[in-house]
Amino acid sequence: MSSAPDVADLAERLLRSMLGADPLEATLIGYREYDASLADLAPEAVQRRIAEREGIRAQASMLDPTHLAPQDALTLAVVLAQLGYLDELDAVESGTFTVASFPVAPASVLLAYLRMIVLTDGEQAQAYAQRLSEIPRYLRQAATDLHR
């Protein structure tokens, strides 16, 4: 018999999944451990993220919010809502087909966001150079996605 999952652990797993899915955004909001990479846009990576979310959702569904402390019930509701939002983004392929006045296409995201990153030491500079070396892969994946 397995014990019920911890709500904070589920929230942390979802956060880490989201940060890993968009390392550039992770860096911009202060998670510097993601400095060296760009998103993996390959269909296999998208499927892995979907499977990871399904695992989180399955564990979250084991919890009855009426038996949780109020803050845990709220956290659970946010986790479930975010999972649904991310599923919808994947279903409509938002990064490929969104027309907006802000950067959502892969190339425009790079142009807008890379210049915002502040480097304060040599380690961050090395990670930034590593991230830059991933640009050709990232753009190839984006182009492949457009041709699917």
Helices and strands as residue ranges (DSSP letters): H 7-21, H 23-28, G 32-34, H 43-60, G 65-67, H 70-91, H 94-97, H 106-113, G 114-116, H 122-133, H 135-147
